[in-house]
Amino acid sequence: MYAIVEMAGQQFKVAKDQKVYVHRLQTEEGKKVTFDNVLLLADGTNITVGAPAIDGAAVEAKVVKHLRGDKVIVFKKKRRKGYRVKNGHRQALTEIVIESIVAKGGKKAAAPKKEEKPVKKEAAPKAAPKKAAKADDLKKVEGIGPKIAETLTAAGISTFAELAKTDAAKISEIIADVRGNHVTDTWPAQAKLAAEGKWDELKKWQDELDGGKA
C-alpha cells in the first residue's frame, strides 16, 4: 500500500517504514507528526483519489532528526562588469519515517465513462493573423555586425524604430555575451535617423564615427 501526500509544501509517494527527507518541520525529534493532505491511496488494485484530498485519510510519521542538506554553490557573474558573487546554501531538512497510512473515507476512482461522439459544429472562420512588422537591416547602424543584429532580433528588437526606442544601456545588457568591445551610445540616434529615412544625414554622421563611437 502506498499514498501520495503533501508534506511541508512538497508531494511525496510514500509507503510504510520508508524514510523521507522533507523541508524543516517544527516538530521535535522523536515525536510523531500526522499529514492529512492525502491526494491518493493505492492498495493493490484498489485506488482511491481525493478531490483534491481524501476525507479522513492520513499519513502518520515519526521525526527521526533535523539536519541540513548538501551545500549548493550559487555563482553569479556579469561579463566585463567586474561583478562576481559566490554564495553557498544548505537546505534545512527533517528526516522522518513513515509509520502508518490511515485510509478512512474517500471515494474510489470512478470507471471512465464511455466517450460519446461529439456533435460536429461548424468551425467559426479564423481571423486573419496580423502581419508582423517587417524587420530592418540593423547592420546599417554603424557598429552593429551580423552577430549583434541576430542577438537584438532574438531579444525582440528587429526594426530601426524599436532600436531607436531602446536605451543604450539596455542594448549593452542585451549584447553582453557577444564578443568584442561595443559602444552603443549612438545606436538609438542612428536608428532614429534610419527609421525616418534620413539616409544622407545618417551617412554623413557615420563617416565621422568609429565603430559606433563619436
C-alpha positions as CSV (number, residue, x, y, z in Angstrom):
1,M,0.0,0.0,0.0
2,Y,1.3,3.5,-0.8
3,A,0.0,7.0,-0.7
4,I,0.7,10.3,-2.4
5,V,0.7,13.0,0.3
6,E,1.7,16.6,0.6
7,M,4.2,17.2,3.3
8,A,5.9,20.6,4.1
9,G,4.8,22.0,0.7
10,Q,6.0,19.0,-1.3
11,Q,4.3,15.9,-2.7
12,F,5.7,12.5,-1.9
13,K,4.9,8.9,-2.8
14,V,5.3,7.1,0.5
15,A,4.9,3.6,2.0
16,K,5.1,2.1,5.5
17,D,8.7,2.1,7.0
18,Q,10.0,4.4,4.3
19,K,12.4,7.2,5.2
20,V,11.7,10.6,3.7
21,Y,13.5,13.9,3.8
22,V,11.2,17.0,3.9
23,H,11.7,20.7,4.4
24,R,12.3,21.5,8.1
25,L,9.4,20.7,10.4
26,Q,8.8,22.4,13.8
27,T,8.1,19.1,15.5
28,E,10.7,18.0,18.0
29,E,12.9,14.9,17.3
30,G,11.3,11.6,18.5
31,K,7.7,12.9,18.3
32,K,5.0,11.9,15.9
33,V,3.5,14.0,13.2
34,T,0.4,13.5,11.0
35,F,-0.1,14.6,7.4
36,D,-3.8,14.7,6.4
37,N,-3.5,16.2,2.9
38,V,-3.5,12.7,1.2
39,L,-4.2,13.0,-2.5
40,L,-4.2,9.4,-3.5
41,L,-4.2,5.9,-1.8
42,A,-3.4,2.6,-3.6
43,D,-3.9,-0.8,-2.1
44,G,-3.3,-3.4,-4.7
45,T,-5.8,-2.9,-7.5
46,N,-7.9,-0.5,-5.3
47,I,-7.2,3.1,-5.9
48,T,-8.8,6.0,-4.1
49,V,-8.3,9.6,-5.2
50,G,-9.2,12.8,-3.4
51,A,-11.0,15.9,-4.7
52,P,-8.4,17.2,-4.1
53,A,-7.7,15.5,-0.7
54,I,-9.2,12.2,0.7
55,D,-11.5,12.9,3.6
56,G,-10.3,11.2,6.8
57,A,-7.1,9.7,5.3
58,A,-3.8,10.5,6.8
59,V,-0.1,9.5,6.9
60,E,1.5,9.1,10.3
61,A,5.2,9.5,10.7
62,K,7.9,9.9,13.4
63,V,10.5,12.7,13.3
64,V,14.0,11.0,13.4
65,K,16.2,14.0,13.3
66,H,16.7,17.5,11.9
67,L,19.7,18.1,9.6
68,R,20.9,20.2,6.7
69,G,21.3,19.1,3.1
70,D,24.4,19.2,0.9
71,K,25.9,22.6,0.1
72,V,24.8,24.1,-3.2
73,I,27.1,26.8,-4.7
74,V,25.4,29.7,-6.4
75,F,27.8,31.8,-8.6
76,K,26.7,34.9,-10.4
77,K,28.9,36.7,-12.9
78,K,28.5,39.6,-15.4
79,R,31.0,39.8,-18.2
80,R,33.0,42.9,-18.5
81,K,31.3,44.4,-15.4
82,G,33.7,43.1,-12.8
83,Y,30.7,41.6,-11.0
84,R,31.2,38.2,-9.3
85,V,29.2,36.9,-6.3
86,K,29.6,33.4,-4.8
87,N,27.1,32.1,-2.2
88,G,26.6,28.8,-0.6
89,H,23.3,27.3,0.6
90,R,22.4,24.3,2.7
91,Q,18.7,23.5,2.9
92,A,17.2,22.8,6.4
93,L,15.7,19.3,6.3
94,T,13.9,16.9,8.6
95,E,14.3,13.1,8.3
96,I,11.0,11.2,9.1
97,V,10.0,7.6,8.9
98,I,6.5,6.6,7.8
99,E,4.8,4.5,10.5
100,S,1.3,4.0,9.1
101,I,-1.1,5.0,6.3
102,V,-4.7,5.5,7.5
103,A,-7.4,5.1,4.9
104,K,-10.7,6.5,6.0
105,G,-13.5,7.8,3.8
106,G,-12.7,8.9,0.3
107,K,-14.3,7.8,-2.9
108,K,-12.9,5.2,-5.2
109,A,-11.9,6.4,-8.6
110,A,-14.9,6.0,-10.9
111,A,-14.5,4.0,-14.0
112,P,-14.1,6.2,-17.1
113,K,-17.3,6.8,-18.9
114,K,-17.7,5.8,-22.5
115,E,-16.9,8.7,-24.7
116,E,-19.9,10.0,-26.6
117,K,-19.3,11.1,-30.1
118,P,-19.4,14.8,-30.1
119,V,-21.7,16.6,-32.4
120,K,-19.8,18.3,-35.1
121,K,-20.1,22.0,-35.1
122,E,-19.2,24.3,-37.9
123,A,-15.9,25.9,-37.1
124,A,-16.0,29.7,-37.0
125,P,-13.9,31.4,-39.6
126,K,-10.4,32.0,-38.2
127,A,-9.4,35.6,-38.0
128,A,-6.6,36.5,-40.4
129,P,-3.3,36.7,-38.4
130,K,-1.8,40.1,-38.0
131,K,1.3,40.7,-40.1
132,A,4.4,41.1,-38.1
133,A,6.4,44.3,-38.7
134,K,9.0,43.8,-41.4
135,A,12.5,43.5,-40.0
136,D,15.0,46.1,-40.9
137,D,18.7,45.6,-41.7
138,L,20.1,46.7,-38.4
139,K,23.6,46.3,-39.8
140,K,23.2,49.7,-41.4
141,V,23.8,51.2,-38.0
142,E,27.5,51.9,-37.5
143,G,28.9,49.4,-35.0
144,I,26.3,46.6,-35.5
145,G,27.6,43.4,-37.1
146,P,25.7,40.2,-38.1
147,K,26.1,38.6,-34.7
148,I,24.8,41.7,-32.8
149,A,21.9,42.1,-35.3
150,E,20.9,38.5,-34.7
151,T,21.1,38.9,-30.9
152,L,19.0,42.1,-31.0
153,T,16.4,40.4,-33.2
154,A,16.2,37.4,-30.8
155,A,15.5,39.9,-28.0
156,G,12.6,41.4,-29.9
157,I,14.4,44.4,-31.5
158,S,14.2,43.9,-35.2
159,T,13.4,47.3,-36.6
160,F,15.0,50.7,-36.6
161,A,12.0,52.2,-34.7
162,E,12.4,49.6,-32.0
163,L,16.1,50.1,-31.7
164,A,15.6,53.9,-31.5
165,K,13.3,53.5,-28.5
166,T,15.7,51.3,-26.6
167,D,18.1,52.8,-24.1
168,A,21.8,52.4,-24.9
169,A,22.4,50.8,-21.5
170,K,19.7,48.2,-22.2
171,I,21.3,47.4,-25.6
172,S,24.6,46.9,-23.9
173,E,23.0,44.4,-21.5
174,I,21.3,42.5,-24.3
175,I,24.5,42.0,-26.3
176,A,26.7,41.4,-23.2
177,D,27.6,37.9,-24.4
178,V,28.7,39.0,-27.9
179,R,32.5,39.0,-28.1
180,G,34.1,42.4,-28.5
181,N,34.1,45.9,-27.1
182,H,30.8,47.6,-28.3
183,V,29.9,51.2,-27.8
184,T,26.2,51.6,-28.1
185,D,25.8,55.3,-27.2
186,T,24.9,56.4,-30.7
187,W,22.9,53.4,-31.9
188,P,19.4,54.7,-30.8
189,A,20.1,58.1,-32.5
190,Q,21.4,56.3,-35.7
191,A,18.3,54.1,-35.7
192,K,16.0,57.1,-35.4
193,L,17.5,58.7,-38.5
194,A,17.2,55.4,-40.4
195,A,13.6,55.0,-39.3
196,E,12.8,58.5,-40.5
197,G,14.5,57.8,-43.9
198,K,17.2,60.4,-43.3
199,W,19.9,58.3,-45.0
200,D,22.0,61.2,-46.3
201,E,22.2,62.7,-42.8
202,L,22.9,59.3,-41.3
203,K,25.7,58.6,-43.9
204,K,27.3,62.0,-43.2
205,W,27.3,61.3,-39.4
206,Q,28.6,57.7,-39.8
207,D,31.6,59.0,-41.7
208,E,32.6,60.7,-38.5
209,L,32.1,57.6,-36.3
210,D,34.5,54.9,-35.4
211,G,32.7,51.6,-34.6
212,G,29.6,53.5,-33.4
213,K,31.6,55.8,-31.2
214,A,31.6,59.5,-31.8
